[in-house]
Amino acid sequence: RLLNIFEKAWRTAEELISWPLSPESYPKIFLEFGMGLNELENILSKGLKPYVKIEGWFVKTREPIAAQGWVVDVKRSLDVNNFTLDIDGEKLTIGGFDAEVEDVEAYKVVIERVIK
């Protein structure tokens, strides 16, 4: 709950200082899903293409998964915050802590690289 409050405050806060998104800024590791999702949303909004590694569990079976692929979409709503990872043509939805509707609950997201 505390992280959700933090994420909402972070997203609505006025930006005072930032660094431009550039392919040279990566890799970046995110252990807090919402911060990684913010970064992915910004990357996609600039027309860039992020390649990501995730570690987590399948939501339905709780089996561990480590996968990598291209992020093709970010979804944000009151109930759902996730991204879609394309792994050689197979698309998985990736959520954060306590994911329920996604394919995977990720505890680690690494943006490996970004291309134009």
FIVEXTOR-807073 format. One record per residue (C-alpha): residue in one letter; x, y, z; residue number from 1. Coordinates in Angstrom, 3 decimals, decimal comma. Layout:
BEGIN
  res        px        py        pz    n
    a         X         Y         Z  NUM
...
END
This chain:
BEGIN
  res        px        py        pz    n
    r     0,000     0,000     0,000    1
    l     2,787     2,402     0,906    2
    l     4,489     1,807    -2,450    3
    n     1,218     2,518    -4,273    4
    i     0,911     5,850    -2,465    5
    f     4,538     6,661    -3,325    6
    e     4,063     5,768    -7,013    7
    k     0,945     7,923    -7,319    8
    a     2,685    10,879    -5,669    9
    w     5,763    10,374    -7,863   10
    r     3,754    10,302   -11,100   11
    t     1,775    13,440   -10,272   12
    a     4,675    15,454    -8,834   13
    e     6,247    18,338   -10,719   14
    e     9,532    17,326   -12,323   15
    l    12,322    19,591   -11,104   16
    i    15,360    17,825   -12,509   17
    s    15,760    14,985   -14,974   18
    w    18,162    13,418   -17,379   19
    p    17,213    12,919   -21,012   20
    l    16,301     9,403   -22,042   21
    s    19,033     7,994   -24,220   22
    p    20,266     4,537   -25,190   23
    e    23,496     5,236   -23,261   24
    s    21,550     5,369   -19,958   25
    y    21,044     1,602   -19,815   26
    p    21,077    -0,990   -18,321   27
    k    18,928    -0,012   -15,322   28
    i    17,626    -2,355   -12,621   29
    f    14,220    -1,852   -10,983   30
    l    13,181    -3,777    -7,884   31
    e    10,115    -1,548    -7,441   32
    f     7,792    -2,354   -10,336   33
    g     6,041     1,021   -10,547   34
    m     9,271     2,938   -11,061   35
    g    10,267     0,569   -13,856   36
    l     6,827     0,935   -15,419   37
    n     7,189     4,739   -15,352   38
    e    10,521     4,446   -17,157   39
    l     9,102     2,043   -19,757   40
    e     6,145     4,338   -20,385   41
    n     8,515     7,279   -20,936   42
    i    10,736     5,241   -23,265   43
    l     7,808     4,126   -25,428   44
    s     6,366     7,667   -25,521   45
    k     9,644     8,860   -27,089   46
    g     9,360     6,275   -29,876   47
    l    12,187     4,171   -28,444   48
    k    12,152     0,387   -28,087   49
    p    13,203    -1,173   -24,727   50
    y    14,668    -4,668   -24,342   51
    v    13,917    -6,006   -20,866   52
    k    14,797    -8,952   -18,623   53
    i    12,360    -9,944   -15,895   54
    e    12,451   -12,324   -12,952   55
    g     9,299   -13,455   -11,201   56
    w     6,588   -16,098   -11,026   57
    f     3,726   -17,184   -13,239   58
    v     0,594   -15,860   -11,536   59
    k    -1,495   -19,038   -11,937   60
    t     1,103   -21,699   -11,114   61
    r     3,662   -19,757    -9,003   62
    e     6,416   -21,397   -11,085   63
    p     9,514   -19,196   -11,367   64
    i    10,322   -17,482   -14,647   65
    a    13,283   -15,535   -15,966   66
    a    12,657   -14,140   -19,442   67
    q    13,736   -11,389   -21,792   68
    g    12,215    -9,636   -24,752   69
    w    10,967    -6,367   -26,215   70
    v     8,370    -4,278   -24,394   71
    v     5,563    -3,512   -26,838   72
    d     2,920    -1,903   -24,610   73
    v     2,310    -0,329   -21,195   74
    k    -1,152    -0,321   -19,615   75
    r    -2,180     1,918   -16,716   76
    s    -5,592     2,208   -15,108   77
    l    -7,019     2,310   -11,595   78
    d    -6,939    -1,491   -11,411   79
    v    -4,253    -2,602   -13,861   80
    n    -0,627    -1,529   -14,246   81
    n     1,442    -3,756   -16,490   82
    f     3,504    -4,062   -19,627   83
    t     3,505    -6,548   -22,471   84
    l     6,735    -8,403   -23,157   85
    d     7,235    -9,956   -26,607   86
    i     9,459   -13,015   -26,240   87
    d    10,168   -14,295   -29,758   88
    g     6,532   -13,795   -30,777   89
    e     4,969   -14,979   -27,500   90
    k     3,410   -12,087   -25,600   91
    l     3,219   -12,121   -21,789   92
    t     1,677    -9,467   -19,568   93
    i     3,993    -8,515   -16,712   94
    g     2,693    -7,074   -13,448   95
    g     4,303    -6,186   -10,159   96
    f     3,793    -7,230    -6,549   97
    d     0,467    -9,020    -5,998   98
    a    -0,325    -9,267    -9,725   99
    e    -3,612   -11,043   -10,383  100
    v    -4,714   -10,524   -13,994  101
    e    -1,253   -10,634   -15,594  102
    d     0,635   -13,708   -16,769  103
    v     3,673   -12,946   -14,589  104
    e     4,297   -11,244   -11,237  105
    a     7,760    -9,696   -11,590  106
    y     9,980    -8,893    -8,625  107
    k    12,847    -7,629   -10,799  108
    v    12,810    -5,689   -14,072  109
    v    16,034    -4,845   -15,893  110
    i    15,922    -2,499   -18,866  111
    e    18,939    -3,917   -20,686  112
    r    19,034    -1,602   -23,662  113
    v    16,976     0,813   -25,700  114
    i    17,064     1,264   -29,465  115
    k    15,545     3,831   -31,805  116
END
